[in-house]
Amino acid sequence: MKVYPANAFAALLTFAALRVGALLFAALLFAAAECSAAPPETFQFAVEWRLIAAGVAKLTWVPVVRPKSPTWPASAIASPASEVRLHLESTGLVSRLFRVEDDYSAVLGPNLCAETSTMLAKEGSRSKETRVTYDGRAGKAYWVEKDLVNRATANREVDIPSCVHDVMGGLMALRGLRLEPGKTVRLPLSDGKKTVQARVDAQERQEVRTPLGNFRTIKYEVFLFNDVLFKRPGHLHVWLTDDERRLPVQLQVRLAFTIGTITFRLVDDKPPVEKPQDNIR
């Protein structure tokens, strides 16, 4: 079947920027002792596909306040938590061909261990809600996806270690690992359907040009494609500044030739004007 540009972008933006988008922007944040980054933070990106302005993305990281509950132990209420939110939408010509508007959020506990994640995806005529609950004590992740158009529901559960990252929280850890070129690390990741030990390679130092200026960076490859977490062939690269802030200035996904490459470039990094959120249920 012939692949038209709109369908190609739909596949790319839907897969790479949405589900992977969670993972893509994972590299954007991190709250580890080794890294000076801490919530709140906001990053805005311009999305480019085949040299075409294709969309915008906004990632926000904020602290959250756990509500008091008689069913929660005091230690859980007192433990630190944060929420990462990603908003992604298509723009311009691409949006006229295939409208995409997606919102992803994840609540992270101590050490960025995933607690819950939610994806609301509106892509063309499709609309889906995906929720994952991570229960480290039980060693399980519970995945539920609802088709909001035809009302169908799918469920799945998978074994996880006591602390596992969603793709976003896991990639965030890059900002604190200080991985030097030539070094490799593995991170426990789960999307609620599969659990893997994802390999991350620090490849080389590069200078990257963005609308904010030129940055000295370290280029990383995160191995999530090719039947690791995602079946389809592809490559994910992340560029973090080679300084204390470890800013995620560029992120790129290369998929099959018919789909192409999508690039996210940092255009703004300002702290959000928000109070701590009281929204953990």
C-alpha positions, -999 to 999 in steps of 0.1 A, spaced: 0 0 0 13 34 -9 24 56 20 12 92 17 30 120 35 0 126 59 0 89 68 37 88 72 37 118 95 7 103 114 27 71 120 57 91 130 41 116 153 17 91 167 44 66 176 76 85 179 62 117 194 34 103 214 42 71 230 79 76 223 73 112 230 70 103 266 102 86 263 118 113 241 112 139 266 122 117 293 156 131 289 143 165 297 142 164 334 158 147 364 158 151 402 189 133 413 215 144 438 242 144 411 221 169 390 213 205 398 179 201 381 148 201 403 111 208 398 96 230 387 109 232 351 94 238 317 108 230 283 93 240 250 103 224 217 98 230 180 91 197 162 105 192 127 98 164 102 116 161 69 127 198 73 90 208 77 77 226 108 54 199 121 44 206 157 52 220 191 58 202 224 58 215 260 71 195 289 65 206 325 79 191 357 63 201 390 64 189 426 31 174 439 16 172 474 2 138 483 -33 141 499 -37 127 534 -55 93 534 -63 68 561 -53 40 537 -18 55 530 10 50 554 26 81 568 59 73 551 42 73 517 25 107 523 58 122 534 79 108 505 88 132 477 68 130 445 67 149 412 46 150 381 58 153 345 34 165 319 39 165 281 16 183 257 22 176 220 3 189 190 7 191 152 8 225 135 5 241 101 3 220 70 8 188 89 -21 196 112 -44 202 83 -34 168 69 -36 149 102 -45 166 134 -26 153 165 -32 166 201 -19 145 229 -13 148 266 9 125 287 14 127 324 33 106 349 35 107 387 70 97 400 79 88 435 113 86 452 142 79 429 119 86 399 101 53 404 70 53 383 36 53 402 11 61 375 10 73 340 -18 86 317 -19 92 279 -48 110 263 -43 107 225 -64 125 199 -51 116 164 -73 123 134 -106 105 141 -91 83 168 -93 90 205 -78 68 232 -70 69 269 -42 48 283 -35 44 320 -8 24 338 -5 18 375 29 6 388 27 -14 420 63 -20 431 53 -39 463 32 -64 443 58 -65 415 32 -57 388 22 -30 363 -14 -28 352 -21 -13 317 -56 -3 306 -64 13 273 -99 27 264 -110 35 229 -131 66 235 -148 63 201 -160 27 200 -158 22 238 -136 -9 236 -113 -16 265 -81 -36 266 -62 -48 298 -28 -62 304 -4 -67 333 33 -73 335 59 -82 361 82 -53 372 110 -48 398 103 -29 430 114 3 413 109 8 376 107 39 354 82 47 328 99 57 296 98 93 306 111 90 341 138 65 330 152 88 303 151 117 328 178 98 347 203 107 320 205 141 334 219 128 367 241 99 356 269 121 341 276 93 316 309 101 298 314 92 261 323 56 257 303 45 287 271 24 289 243 20 314 211 0 316 178 14 330 147 -6 341 118 6 320 82 -4 316 53 9 295 28 -13 313 29 -40 286 66 -49 286 95 -45 310 131 -42 298 166 -33 308 171 -5 283 207 2 272 220 38 270 252 46 252 271 79 257 285 84 222 304 117 217 307 154 224 290 176 198 281 213 194 244 217 187 228 248 172 193 257 185 171 289 184 185 296 219 221 295 207 249 270 203 255 244 230 283 220 238 266 187 244 270 149 249 251 128 224 234 96 237 216 68 220 188 51 239 180 16 227 142 12 228 134 2 192 142 -29 173 121 -52 195 134 -39 228 104 -19 241 91 -11 207 90 -36 178 96 -14 149 132 -5 137 145 29 147 170 49 166 166 75 194 193 100 201 193 127 229 217 156 232 222 170 268 244 200 275 278 192 289 274 213 320 256 213 354 222 220 340 222 190 315 196 207 294 179 185 267 186 208 237 178 183 210 161 149 206 158 129 174 140 97 163 150 80 130 125 55 118 120 37 84 127 57 52 90 59 44 84 77 77 117 95 81 133 115 110 116 137 135 136 162 155 128 182 187 148 213 193 147 233 225 132 268 220 125 279 256 133 267 291 115 287 318 102 275 352 64 272 353 44 296 374 25 270 393 19 259 429 26 223 439 -1 200 426 -25 181 449 -37 156 424 -24 122 433 -53 98 438 
